[in-house]
Amino acid sequence: MGVNRDKPNRWKEDIARSVDLYNEWFLRFAPKTYRDERGKATKHVKDMLLRTKYLRNLTPNELMKHPAILFALRMSTAPPIARDRLVGLAGVPKSLVNSMEKNGRLPPQMKKTALETNLQKIVCMIIRLVDIDIFPWLKEKCDPTKQELFRAATIVADRLCGANADPIIRNAQEQRQLSKIKKWLENRGYKDITGKASLETMKPGTFAFRLNVPGLKEDNTTVNIPVDAVVMPVKATPGELPLMIEAKSAGDFTNTNKHRKEEAIKVEQLRCKHGEDVRYILFLCGYFDSGYLGYEAAEGTDWVWEHRMDDLAEFGL
């Protein structure tokens, strides 16, 4: 017996209400969220310009101390270059560029001499492609005015946020969803033990966010599956598994259907490890059409709509 998956007669209305809720949130909060992130990025770029003497003294040492600035440097060229394009143009290992941008660190396994050589290649390529229209002082060989410095930092920051627009909005929406789950649970007496929880030690009436739950792949290798919210019901019996909740939001119908297999794979890996008693549901807000819902229902995955959160109670919470 399901809560929402077996009630297709109300899917159409729920889809419409979910789209309206997401659109309302987007119009009210997304522009401010984007502006806030652009403000942070502007400061980040300005600090980088000051440290490098306005790009006139960009060195491998700067990249060693601040690996994450590589993203901003890629956005400082004409035209801005993609990560893979930089790898090809500079002739450096993809693992180096990925580590610097995605993890904000240098790859620990790379030898110092190779690291220095590759960083020098990156510096040379950035300087060769730098956008003189954004940094006119490089051509004029003088210090920038305060206005020129601010303008350059803002333009690069805007490029950064433009390239990251979807993740920025998605992360803000996810934080909002988790906050709503937290409030709903705490209003019913549940205790947040995030950072102190494990699947084996959770007690009834507790919950945790971003918990890594072990799963099992087809080849019997263990994989850690990050679960957004894990809740042990107040009335849980000894040995009972907690309810696992995946928060999902979407601003269009296309991307949801592209990624709809992800949940099915996670559930299969969890069941391979913990058995058929695994309870894994979705917390939905936004553009999830009947095709997506039908696929999840066929895979045995149920869900709760954000606009009707009290359905969580029907899962024993």
C-alpha positions in Angstrom: 0.0 0.0 0.0 1.5 3.3 -1.1 1.0 6.9 0.1 1.2 8.7 -3.3 2.6 6.3 -5.8 -0.6 4.2 -6.1 -2.9 7.3 -6.4 -2.5 8.4 -10.1 -5.9 10.1 -9.9 -4.4 13.0 -8.0 -1.1 13.2 -9.8 -2.2 15.9 -12.2 -3.4 18.3 -9.5 -0.3 17.6 -7.4 2.0 18.3 -10.4 0.3 21.7 -11.0 0.5 22.7 -7.3 4.2 21.6 -7.2 5.1 23.7 -10.3 3.3 26.7 -8.8 5.1 26.3 -5.5 8.5 26.1 -7.2 7.8 29.1 -9.4 6.6 31.2 -6.5 9.8 30.4 -4.6 12.0 31.1 -7.6 10.5 34.5 -8.3 10.8 35.5 -4.6 14.2 34.1 -3.7 16.3 33.0 -6.7 17.3 36.6 -7.8 18.5 37.5 -4.3 20.3 34.2 -3.9 22.0 34.8 -7.2 23.0 38.3 -6.3 24.3 37.2 -2.9 26.5 34.6 -4.6 27.7 37.1 -7.2 28.7 39.5 -4.4 30.8 36.7 -2.7 32.3 35.9 -6.1 33.2 39.5 -6.7 35.1 39.7 -3.5 36.8 36.4 -4.3 37.9 37.7 -7.7 39.0 41.1 -6.3 41.2 39.4 -3.7 42.8 37.3 -6.4 43.5 40.4 -8.5 45.1 42.1 -5.5 47.3 39.1 -4.6 48.6 38.8 -8.2 49.2 42.5 -8.6 46.2 42.7 -10.9 47.3 39.6 -12.9 50.7 41.1 -13.7 52.3 38.7 -11.3 50.3 35.5 -11.8 52.6 32.6 -10.8 52.5 28.9 -10.1 53.0 29.7 -6.5 49.7 31.6 -6.4 47.9 28.5 -7.8 49.6 26.3 -5.2 48.4 28.5 -2.4 44.9 29.1 -3.8 44.1 26.2 -6.2 40.4 27.1 -6.4 41.0 30.4 -8.2 41.5 28.4 -11.4 37.8 28.7 -12.1 37.9 32.5 -11.9 41.0 32.5 -14.1 39.2 30.5 -16.8 36.5 33.1 -16.7 39.1 35.8 -17.2 40.0 34.8 -20.7 38.7 35.8 -24.2 36.6 33.7 -24.7 36.1 32.1 -21.3 37.3 28.5 -21.7 35.8 25.3 -20.4 37.7 23.0 -18.1 38.4 20.4 -20.7 39.5 23.1 -23.2 42.1 24.4 -20.7 43.4 20.8 -20.3 43.8 20.5 -24.1 45.3 23.9 -24.7 47.8 23.8 -21.8 48.6 20.1 -22.2 48.1 19.4 -18.5 46.5 16.3 -16.8 42.7 16.5 -16.4 43.1 15.2 -12.8 45.1 18.3 -11.9 42.4 20.7 -13.2 39.6 18.7 -11.7 41.2 18.5 -8.3 41.9 22.3 -8.2 38.4 23.3 -9.2 36.2 20.6 -7.7 38.1 19.9 -4.5 40.0 23.2 -4.1 43.3 21.4 -3.6 46.3 20.0 -5.5 46.4 16.3 -6.3 48.6 14.8 -3.5 49.9 12.0 -5.6 51.5 14.4 -8.2 55.3 14.9 -7.8 56.5 18.4 -7.0 58.5 18.9 -10.3 55.5 17.7 -12.4 53.2 19.9 -10.4 55.3 23.0 -10.9 55.7 22.3 -14.6 52.0 21.9 -15.2 51.0 24.9 -13.1 53.4 27.0 -15.2 51.7 25.7 -18.4 48.4 26.8 -17.0 49.7 30.3 -16.0 51.2 30.8 -19.5 47.9 29.8 -21.2 45.8 32.1 -19.0 48.1 35.0 -19.6 48.1 34.3 -23.3 44.3 34.3 -23.5 43.5 37.0 -20.8 40.7 39.3 -21.9 42.3 42.7 -22.3 38.9 44.4 -22.6 38.2 43.4 -19.0 41.7 44.1 -17.7 42.7 47.2 -19.8 45.6 48.1 -17.5 47.5 45.1 -18.7 47.8 46.6 -22.1 48.3 50.1 -20.8 50.9 48.9 -18.3 49.6 50.8 -15.3 47.6 50.2 -12.2 43.8 50.0 -12.5 41.6 52.6 -11.1 39.2 51.6 -8.3 36.4 51.7 -10.8 38.3 49.5 -13.3 39.2 47.0 -10.6 35.6 46.7 -9.4 34.3 46.5 -12.9 36.7 43.7 -13.8 35.9 41.7 -10.6 32.2 42.1 -11.2 32.4 40.9 -14.9 34.4 37.8 -14.0 32.1 37.1 -11.0 29.1 37.4 -13.3 30.7 34.9 -15.7 31.4 32.6 -12.7 27.9 32.7 -11.4 26.5 32.4 -14.9 28.4 29.2 -15.4 27.2 28.0 -12.0 23.7 29.4 -12.1 21.9 26.0 -11.9 23.9 24.6 -9.1 23.5 27.9 -7.1 19.8 27.8 -7.4 19.6 24.0 -6.8 21.7 24.2 -3.7 19.6 27.0 -2.3 16.4 25.1 -3.0 17.8 21.9 -1.4 18.8 23.8 1.8 15.3 25.2 1.9 13.8 21.8 1.6 15.9 20.3 4.3 15.0 23.2 6.6 11.3 22.5 6.0 11.9 18.8 6.9 13.8 19.8 10.0 11.0 22.1 11.2 8.3 19.5 10.5 10.2 16.8 12.5 11.2 19.1 15.4 7.6 20.3 15.7 6.8 16.6 16.4 9.5 16.1 19.0 12.2 14.6 16.8 15.9 15.4 17.7 18.5 16.4 15.1 21.7 14.3 15.6 23.4 15.3 12.3 27.1 14.6 12.6 26.7 12.1 15.4 24.5 9.5 13.6 25.1 6.1 12.0 22.5 3.7 10.6 23.2 1.2 13.4 23.1 3.6 16.4 20.1 5.8 15.5 17.5 5.8 18.3 13.7 6.2 17.9 12.7 9.9 17.6 16.0 11.1 16.0 17.0 12.2 12.5 20.1 13.2 10.6 20.9 15.0 7.4 23.5 14.0 4.7 24.2 10.6 6.2 26.3 8.2 4.2 24.5 4.8 4.2 26.4 1.7 2.9 25.0 0.0 -0.1 26.1 -2.9 -2.2 26.8 -2.9 -6.0 26.1 -5.8 -8.4 29.7 -6.9 -8.1 29.3 -7.1 -4.3 31.6 -4.1 -3.6 30.4 -1.7 -0.9 29.4 1.9 -1.9 28.5 4.8 0.4 25.2 6.4 -0.6 24.6 9.9 0.6 21.0 10.3 1.8 19.6 13.7 2.4 17.5 12.9 5.5 17.4 9.7 7.6 14.6 9.5 10.2 14.0 6.8 12.9 10.3 6.8 13.7 9.3 7.5 17.3 7.5 4.1 17.5 10.3 2.2 15.7 10.8 -1.4 16.9 14.3 -2.9 17.7 16.1 -3.7 14.4 13.8 -1.5 12.3 15.5 0.5 9.5 15.0 4.3 9.5 13.0 6.1 6.8 15.4 7.5 4.1 14.4 10.7 2.3 15.8 12.2 -0.8 15.1 15.9 -1.3 14.5 16.7 -5.0 13.6 19.9 -6.8 13.5 20.8 -10.5 12.9 23.9 -12.5 11.9 22.1 -15.7 10.5 18.8 -16.8 13.4 17.7 -19.0 16.1 17.3 -16.4 14.0 15.3 -14.0 13.3 12.6 -16.7 17.0 12.5 -17.6 18.0 11.6 -14.0 15.0 9.5 -12.9 17.0 6.3 -12.9 19.3 7.6 -10.2 16.9 6.9 -7.3 16.1 3.4 -8.6 19.8 2.5 -8.6 20.3 3.8 -5.1 17.3 1.9 -3.8 18.6 -1.3 -5.5 22.0 -0.9 -3.9 20.5 -0.2 -0.5 18.2 -3.3 -0.7 21.1 -5.5 -1.7 22.9 -4.4 1.5 20.0 -4.2 4.0 17.2 -6.3 2.5 13.7 -5.6 1.2 12.7 -3.7 4.3 14.5 -0.6 3.1 12.2 2.4 3.0 13.4 5.2 0.6 11.1 8.0 -0.4 11.4 11.3 -2.4 10.5 14.8 -1.2 9.4 16.6 -4.3 9.1 20.3 -5.2 8.9 21.6 -8.8 8.6 20.1 -12.2 7.9 16.3 -11.9 5.5 15.1 -14.6 3.4 11.9 -14.8 6.2 10.2 -16.8 8.6 10.7 -13.9 6.1 9.7 -11.3 5.0 6.6 -13.2 8.6 5.5 -13.5 9.3 5.9 -9.8 6.1 4.2 -8.9 6.9 1.2 -11.1 10.2 0.9 -9.4 8.4 0.8 -6.0 9.5 4.3 -4.9 7.0 6.5 -3.1 7.1 10.2 -2.5 5.8 13.2 -0.5 5.0 16.6 -2.1 6.4 19.6 -0.4 3.0 21.3 -0.7 1.5 18.4 1.4 4.2 17.6 3.9 1.8 16.0 6.4 1.9 12.9 4.2 5.2 12.2 6.0 3.0 11.0 8.9 1.7 8.2 6.7 5.2 6.8 6.6 5.1 6.3 10.3 6.7 9.5 11.4 
